[in-house]
Amino acid sequence: MRIGFHASHEQFTPSRLLTLVRQAEAAGFDAAMSSDHFAPWGLAQGQAGFSWSWMGAALATTSFPIGMVVAPGQRYHPAIVAQAMATLEEMFPGRYWAALGSGEAVNEHITGDPWPPKSERETRLRESVDVIRRLLDGERVDHDGAIRVHDARVWSRPAEPPALKATAVGPATAAWAAEWAEGLLTVGHDPAALKEVVQAYTDAGGRGPAAVQVHVCLAASMDEGLGVAAEQWRQATVPGEVMWDLEQPEDFDRLAEPGDEKALHSAVLIDTDARSMAERLAEIAASGFQEMYLHHVGLDQAEFLVRARDELLPALKDAVA
């Protein structure tokens, strides 16, 4: 079981996040991941560094694997994504991976192009995946469809291409992605719901490791944990059916219900005891995952990393052994 640290670009400056990912490795995490964002989810988060630049620096100053969630097709042309991936993998063989998704309007609207419905976004993503793979394999690529590519090739390529995983929140998307993905990344902490997502992926022929990102808050008290979640992760209370279509952090703040304790508990695994949290995380792992990435939603990452080193990680590794 690989236990990783989520580096949150939405909450920290790139320089601070670089320090944190090095501290996470020193604390005993096996790997790290991040998400590529042009804007944060809410004003209280307040950051959104360029993750591709940060990724190079993070890989250069650590020794464990680091992956990234990215959405090719609108903000990024897939040929540019292929070139960026090839460069990272060539410099750091076997340590970089990408989880590809269809994107959210909060990041993609900046191009001024229309924000398409989910079915069209999935078509665009599927074509992008094919283009990226062909370019990483050294082909000269022409493509005319949901995305267009003219006689492109990537000149600086790694010996082996990086793994292209799929992001999926629900079973339907997981099953759809199984045909092309080399691994699955989902999010949540309800073991039963997560098991459905993994099962849908594997039943449809999905291959590669299944990973889950878990938003956590290890706090001194439950009230403190709820307060941290309400301040920093309140966008999780926004109805899921509209989240993908909102364009600005202010939109998430306007629709969020930070006083909705049930929604906050559904989004963030809050606990005051590291061993208790480890047991709950082990139950999630048993739903079919080989990798787990922990995102402490609070701003006091230093304190979390100390507790992770001294309490949470040892207990979790014992529980999943």
Helices and strands as residue ranges (DSSP letters): E 2-7, H 14-27, E 31-35, H 51-60, E 66-70, H 78-91, E 96-100, H 105-108, G 109-111, H 118-136, E 141-144, E 148-152, E 163-167, H 171-177, E 184-187, H 191-203, E 210-218, H 222-232, G 234-237, H 240-243, H 249-255, H 261-267, E 269-271, H 274-285, E 291-296, H 301-307, I 308-312, H 313-320
